[in-house]
C-alpha cells in the first residue's frame, strides 16, 4: 500500500491483480483492517454512479482476486485470504507493508519503517474518499518517522548523516517546524554554525511569508542557544543530562528494568563482556527487593537473539536459570511465563537434561496462543537452541529459521530476521547448498549494516572462510573479532578449523589447544558422548573416523547408528563455520 497498490507471493514475485477495480477492491479491504466490508458498500466506493450489474461485477472482481492471491487453492475449497462473511468480504492477512510500517514506527525502527515506502500511500487511489483518511494518517506517520530518525541520529552522534535527509524533508514539507529545528541542530553539531543560523532565518522567512505566523518557541530558543553555543546542544551532553535526570527521579525498580533495556542494546551492538558483567547483577538486585513480578520482568525482558549453542559463561547461565525457575511458579500471565521458559531454554544451551527441552516446547506452545510476535520469536529461539540434541535436525532448524524470517519481516523485528538468516545459512551448509547459504549470508550482512549489529560479521566471515577452505582464510576469520567477545564460540575454534581442514586434505593434524573439542580430535574407546550443539555431528564423525583407524568395530557401529539420520549431511556444516565433508564418507 505504500506506493501503487501491488502484491507479491512468498517467493517475492509480483501477483497479477488485473485491472484498477480489482486493485481498488483489494485496497478497500485493506483499509478496513480485517473488518467485513459489505458488498453494497464496495459498489458505492467503486462507482460514483453504480451501473446495472455492479454487484455482480464486484463478485467477479473478488473471484478473480481469490484466484490471484491463492493460485494453489483446490477447486471449491474455502478461501483463506479473501473470505466471505455475512453480507460482504474481509481480507485475512497480516502481510501488509502499511501495517509493518506502523509496527516499525511504534518499535522505534524508523529506518526499517521508511525503507518500506515506494511512493505516496495508496498512490493510485489518491482521489478516492475511502482512501483519503488512511493516506493522510500514513503520510503524517511517515513525516513523524523521518523526524524521529533524524533525532535519533543526532543523539547517537551521526549529525552529518542526518543533514541531507532533513534538508530534503523541510524542502518538501516547509511547514514542519520540527524538521527545521532538527536540520539546524544537525548542521550545528556538524560544525556548521553559520549554516545552522541561516536555516533558522530561512524557516522564519518561510513561515511568515507563506503562513503568516512567527516561528514557535522551540525554533527561537534553538537560535539563541546556537548563538550562545549552549553546552546541551551536543549529543553527549544530552545523554549525560538525561541519564542524570532519570537517575534522580526514577525509582529503583524502574532503573533496574531500564538497565535490562540497555543491556539488550549493548548485546546487539557487540558489547557482550559488559553484558556479562551486569546482567546477573541486575537479576540479583531485583531479587533483593523481594518483588517477584519485577524479577520476572528483569529476567524475561532480555530477549536477545542467540545463534550459538555453547554458553559464553556456564556458571552465570546456570545462575540465571535457577533464578528463572524460582520465580516461574509465581507468574500466571502467559506472556511472562513464555518469556521465563524461553530464557530457561536459551540459557541451558549445551545441556542434555530434559528440563530445557520441556521449557522450550512449553514456551512455544504458550507463545502460539498469544498475539505477540516478539514473544513467539523469543520462544522459537529457545526451540532452536534445544534442537541440537541428536544429529540430523538441520531440516527442523531450517524451518525455524524460515518462520523467524517471515515473522520478523511482518512485524519489524530485525534482530530476529538476522537470526533466521543465520539459522538458514547453517542449515544450507549442512547439505552443501552454498547458493542458498550465500544468499542468507548476504541478507544477514545487509540487515546487520542497517541495524548496527556488528557481531553478525563474526559468523558470515567464518562462513566465507568455510567457502575458501584454506588455513589462511580461517586464521583471518579468527582475527577479525575479539577473542573475549564470545568465549563459547571462540574456545578452540581456530585449532578445530585447522584440524578439520588438515583431515580433509590428508595433512597431519597439528598439535594445539583444542579446548572443549580436545576429546574428539584424538578420541579413543573411552571418549564420552559429545554434548548437544552445532558441532554434534562433527564430533561423532571424528569418533567414527578414529574408530575405523584403530579397528574399533563396536565404537564405529555405535557412531554410525547415531549419525544415520544425518548421513546425507556435511560433518560440521551445521555450524556454518567449517566442514569435514560428507558424513557418509566416514562410515
N, C-alpha and C positions, 0 to 999 in steps of 0.2 A: 504493500500500500504506500510505501514511502517513495513515490515516483509514479510512473504509469502502472496501472494495475496488471500484474503478471503473476504467474505461478510456476514453480519448479517441482520436479519429482525428487525422490530421495537420492537419485544419482546426480542431481544438480542440472538436469536437462529441462528446458522450457516445456511447459504443458500448453497445448493448443486450446485456447479459450474461445475460439471462433470470433464472433462479431462483438461490437461495442455493447449491445444489450446483454449478451451473455456475461461480459465483464462487469456490467452495471449490476446485474443480479448478484454476482459474487461479492462485489464491493459493498452493496447494500446489506447483505447478510453479515459481512464482517463488521460493518458499522454497528450492527445490532448486538455484537459481542456475545454470540451464543443464544440470544433470545429468539423466540419464534417471530417471524415477520409474516403476517397474513398475506395470502396470495393477492387479495384485493388491494392491499397497501402497496405491494410491488407494482401492480398495474398503475396505480396513481403516481408512483415515484418514477416509473419508466416513461410515461407518456403524459404531457400536459393535457392532451385531449385524447383519451384512450380510444382506439379504433375498435370496431366489432372484432370479436375473436381475440382480444388482448389477453384474456385469462388463459385461453388455450395456448397462446404464444408463450406466456410465462412458463407454463408446464413444459413446453418444448425446450425452452432455454434451460430449465432445471434438469431435464433428462439429458441434454447434451453436456451440461457441466458435470453431471454424475459420470458419464462415460469418460470424460477427460480426466477427472480427478481420481477416479478409481477404475483404471482400464483393465485391471485383472479381476475385478469382481465377477463372480459367476452369475449367469443369467438368472433373473428372478430372485436373487438373494438380496437381503436387506442392505441398503446403503449405510455406510458407517460415517461418512463425512457430511454430505449434504442430505439431511434427513427430513422426512415429512412428519410434522407434529400438528395434530388438530387441523386448523384452517390454513396452515402455512408451512413455512420451511425455516430450518435453522442450520447453521454450519457448526459442526462439532470438531474443532481443531484448535490447538494452541500454537500452531506453526505459522504465526503471522508476524511479519517484521515490525509492524507498528507496536505490537504488544511486547515483543522483545526489546524494542527501543524504550518503551516506558519502564520496563523492569530494570534495564541497564541504568537509566537515569536515576531511578529510585535507589539502586545499589551504589551509586556514585561512580559507575563505569562509563564516564562521559565519552571517552574516546571510542569505546566499543559502540555506544549508542549512536554517535554521529556517523560512524562508519557504515551504518545500515541505510543511510539516506542515499537515494538515487536521483532525487529531484523533488519538486513540491509534492506533498502528500496528496494522494488521490488525484494525480495531475490531470487525468483525462475526464474528471468529473467536477472540475472547479466551479462550474456554474449550477450544479445540482443542489437544490435546497437541502436534501437529505445528507449531503456530504460536507456542507459548509461548516457546521459546528465542529465536526471531527477534524477537518482540515485546520481550522483556527486553533483548536486545542493542541494538536500535534505541532503546529508551527510555533506556537508560543513555548511549548516544552522544548523544542529544538533550540530556540534562541536562549532559553534558560540554560540548556546544556552547554552551549558554546561559551557562555559567560562563566559557568561553574568550572568548565575545563580550563579556561584562562586563569581563573582564580587559583585553581589547584596547581597550575604550572608556576604561578608566581610564588606560592607558598613553598614549593619544592625547589626554588632557585632556578627555574627554567624560563626566566623572563624573556630572553631574546627569542626563544622558540615561540613564545606566545604573541609577539608583536604582529607578525604577518596576518595571522588568523583574526586577531582582534581588529586590525585595521580594515580588513575586508568586511568584518561584521558591522562596524559602525558606518562604513560606506553604504552598505545595503540597508541598514536599519538605523538611520541617524537620530531617531527619537529615543533610542535606548541609552539613557544616561549612565547606566551601569557599565555598558560597553565602553563608553568614552572614559569613564573613570579607570577601568582596568587597562585600557590601552595606554593612558597617560602614566599609570603606575608601572606598567611593563617597560615603557621607554625610560622612565627614571631609573628603574632597577638595572637597566642595561647600560647605564652610564650616559644617557642622552637627555640630560635635564632640560636643555633648550627645546628639544623636540617635544618633550612632555608638556611643557608650558604652552607651546604652540598648539598642541592638540586641544588643550583645555580652552584656549582662546577660540579655536575653530568650533568647538562644541557650543560655546556661549553664543557665537555669532549665528550658528545654525538654529539654535533653539529660539533665539529672539526673532530672527528673520522669518522662519517658517512656522513656528508655533506661537510666537508672541509671548513666550514665557522666559523667565530668567532660570539659569541653572539651579538645581536643587542644592541643599546644604552639603551633600557629600562631595560634589564637584568643587564647590567653593572651598571647603575645608582641605581638600587634597591640594588645590593650588597654593593655599597658604602653607601647608606642610612641606611642599616641594621647595618653595621659596626659602623656608627656614631649614631645609634639609633635616627634617624630623627623623629621629633615630628609628621610630617604629615603622617606617616605610620599608625597611629591609626585612626580608622573609625570616632570617634567623632571629631577629628581634621579635617579630610577630609570634613565632613559635615559642620562644622563651617566655614572653609576656603571657601568652595564652596558657601555657603549661603552669606557670606560677599562679595565675588566677584560678585555674582549675584545682590546683593543689590546696589553695586557701579555702575554697568554697565547697568542694565535693567531699562527701564523707568517705570513710574507709572502704565501705562496700562498693560504692561507685568507682573509686580509684582502682580497686582490685579487678573489677570487670573491665575497666578501660585498659588495664595493663595487659589483659589477655588479648584484646584487640591489637595492641601494639606488638605483642609477641607474634601474633599471626602475620602481621605485616613484615616484621623482621625475618621471619622464617621464609616467606615468599621471596624476599629480596636477597636471601643467602646468608643472613647473619645467624647461622644455626648455633654457633658456640654461645652467643649471647642468649639465645632462646633457652638452651640447656641450662644456663646459669640461673635463669629467673623463673622458669615455668613451674617447677616443683615448689619453689619458694612461695609463689602466688597461691598454689593449692593449700600449702601448709598454713599460710596466713588466713585463708578463708576458713579452714577447719578450726583455727584458734578462736575465731569469732563465734563459733557454735551455731552457725546458720547453715543448715543442710541444703536449703534451696540455693544459697549463694555458692556453696561448694560445688553443687551440681552444675550451676551456670559457668563457674570458672573452669571446671574440667571440660564440660561439653562444648564450650564456645571455641575451643582450639581445634577447628576443623580444617587443618592444613593438609592438602592432598599429599599422600605418601606413595611413592613408586617402589622404594627399595624394601626388601623383605628381611633385612637384618637390622637390628636396633643399633642406633648410634651410642646409646648408653643403657645397657640392660638393667642395671641397678635402678636408675631413675625410672625407666619404663615400668618396672615391676612395682615401684612405689606408687606410680600414677594409677596402675591397675588396681592396686589394693584400695586406694582412696576412692576410685570409682565404684568398686564393689561395696565399700562401706556405705556410700550414700545412695546407691541404687534402690535399696528397699524403701527409702523414704519418698521416692518420686513416683507419683501416679500419672503425671501428664505424659502422654505417649511421645511427644516431641523430645522431652528431656530424657525419657528412658531410651529412646532410639539413639540419642547423642552419646549417652553414657555407654551403652552397649557397643556402639561403633568405636568409641575410644578404647574399650577393653580389647576389641578385636585388633585394632591398629597397633596398640602398644604391646601386644603379645606376639608380635611378628617373630617367626622362627620357632614358635612353640608347637609341640606335637600334642599338647594336652587337649582334652575335649572341650573345655570351657570356652576358649576363644572362638572356636568354630561355632559353638552354640550361640555365643553372643553375636557373632556376625550375622548368622541366619535370623535371629530374632530381631536384630536392628533392621535388617532389610524387610522383614515381614511387617513390622510396625510402620516403617517409612513408606511402604507402598499403600498404606491406608490414609496417609496424610497428604494434604495439598501443599507440600513444602519441598520444592526441588532441591534446595540446599541440603536438607536432611537426607533425602534419598541419595544424593551424590556422596555424602559422608558415609552412609551405610554401605553403598556399593564399593567404596574404597576399602572398607573393612572386609567385605566378602573377597575382594581381590587379594588382599594381604593373606587371607586364610585359604587361598586356592592352591597353595604350593605344597600341599602335604603328600601328594603322590604324583608320579610322573604322568605325562600325557594330558595335562589340563590346559594347554595353550589355546585350544578352541574355546573352552569355557571363559578364559581370561579375555580372549578377543571379543567375545560377546559382551563382557562387562565394559571393555573399552569403547565398543560401538555405542552402547547405551549411554555411557557417560558423555560422549561427544554430542549425541543427539540431545540429551537433557541439557547440557551446558549451552549449546547453541540456542535452544529455545528460551532459556531463562538467563542468559548473560552471566554465566559462571566461568570466566576464562581460565581460572586455575584448574578447574576440573576438566575443561576442554583440553588443556595441555596434558593432564594426566591420562585422559582417554587416548590421545595420540601416542603417548609414550608406551602405554599398555599394548596398543595395537602394533607399534613398532616391534616390541619384544615378541609378540605372537607371530608376526610376519617372519622375523628372524628364525623362530623355532622351526618353520617349514621352508626356510631359504627362499621366501618370496621377497626378494630385495627390491623389486619395483615398488611394491606396497610399502615396504619399510622406508624407502627413500621418500615417498610421499608423506608418510606420517612424521618422519624426522623434519622435513621442510616445514610442515604445518606447525609442529611444536616450536621450532625456532622462530617462525613468524609471529606466533602468539606471544612467545617469551619476549621478543623485541618490543612488542606493542604494550606489554603489561609488566615490564620491568621484573622479569623472573630469570635472573642470570644462572641459577643452578640447573636449568633445563639444558644448558650447553654442556654440562658435565656428561649427560647421557648421550646427547647427539654427537659430541666429539668422540666419545668412546665407540659409538656406532660407526663413525667414519673410520676409526682405526680397525674395527672388525672388517669393514669393506676393503681397506687397504691391505690388511693381513701381513704387516711387516713389523719387526721389533721396533723400528724407529717410530712407526705410527702409534704403537701402544705407549711407548715412552713419552711421546708428545702429548697424547691424551692425558696421561697421568700428571704431566707437568702443568696442565692448563687450569688446575683448580687447587686450592689449598688442601693439604693433606689432613687438616683438622676439621674441614667442613662437614664431612660425613664419614666418621670412623667406621660405621657399619658397612659402608661401601668400600672404603679405601684399604682396609686391613688385608694385606696380602694380594690385592687385586692385580697390580702390575706384575709381580712374580708369577701369579697364576696365568695371566695372559701370555707371558713369555714362555712358560712351560707348555701351555696348550699349543702355541704356535710351533714350538720345537717338536712336540709329539707329531703334529700333523705333517711336518716337513722332514721327519726322520732324523733330527739332530738331537744331541744329548740334552737332557733336561737339566737346567742349571741349578746349582745349589743356591738357596735363598731362604729368606724368612717368609714362609707361605701363610703365616697367621692361621686363621681358622680352617684354611684349606690344606694344611700340612698333612693331616692323616690320610688324605686321598691322593696325594702326589706319589707316595710310595706305600700303598696300602698292603696289609697282609691279612691273614685269616682272622685276626683279632680286631680288625678295624671296625669301629662302631658304625651303625647305620647312619647315613647322612641326615642332618636335620632338615626340616622343611625350608624351602626358599627357592629362589630363581636359579640356583646352581645345583638343585637336587639331581636333575638328570645328568649333569656333568660329573658330579661326584660318583654317582652309581656307575657311569660309563668308565671312569678311571678305575673303579674297583673291578669291573668286569675285565678290563684290559689287563690289569695286573694279575688277576686270577688265571687268565689264559696263558700269560707268560710263564707263570710258575707251575702250571698244570694243576691248579686247584679247581677240580670239576665241581665240587659242591658249592663253593662260593660263586663260581661262574654261572651255574644253573640258577642259583638264588637271585643274582643280579639280573640275569636275563629275564626271569619271571617278573621282577619288579619293573623293569624297563619296557616290557612288552607293550603297554598302552602307548608308549612314546617311540615305538620302533621306527616310525616314519619321520621322526623329528631330528633336529640337529642338536648334538650334545653341547650344552652351554648357550645355544642360540636363544633360549628362553629369557636370558638376561638382556639380550640386545647389545652386549658388550664384547663378546668373544664367541668362538665356536671351535669345537673339537671335530666337527664334521658329522656325517650321518651316524646316528646311534647304532643302526643295524650293522654297520661295518665292523663293530667291535664285538658282535655276538660270535 
